[in-house]
Amino acid sequence: MTITDLPPAMLEFVGTFQALRSLGFESDDIQCAFYSSFVQGQLHTQGKVFRFDCGYLPDGYEGEAERTALYRITCAALETASHEEREHVYESTFAFDNKILFVDTLMRKGFMLPIADGLH
């Protein structure tokens, strides 16, 4: 499965993951959580948690085994995707469409943007 074949909720997660990485956050601090068929991303760092909703999965991912397999497929697709494919996915997300709001929300929650560390 290629990155563009992923369900829309996983594309939203991947794109927002890319947005957070571009702001300097570490990959290990960004997780994907499944609440039944609902997907939520979570940034755990700096003693805080930022949650972002990604959407609902289509039918066929009701069980934990199916969701775990989908997460592994998503990670593999992200690793093998070209820079252009990852950019295309990012450009289709809420984080991209609302860049200022996205960054402002992080900052209002007290997150320091790692990318800004070197700008002082």
Stockholm file with secondary structure:
# STOCKHOLM 1.0

chainA/1-120         MTITDLPPAMLEFVGTFQALRSLGFESDDIQCAFYSSFVQGQLHTQGKVFRFDCGYLPDGYEGEAERTALYRITCAALETASHEEREHVYESTFAFDNKILFVDTLMRKGFMLPIADGLH
#=GR chainA/1-120 SS CCGGGSCHHHHHHHHHHHHHHHTTCCGGGEEEEEETTEEEEEEEETTEEEEEEEEECCTTCCSHHHHHHHHHHHHHHHHHSCHHHHHHHHTTSHHHHTHHHHHHHHHHTTCCCGGGGGGC
#=GC SS_cons         CCGGGSCHHHHHHHHHHHHHHHTTCCGGGEEEEEETTEEEEEEEETTEEEEEEEEECCTTCCSHHHHHHHHHHHHHHHHHSCHHHHHHHHTTSHHHHTHHHHHHHHHHTTCCCGGGGGGC
//
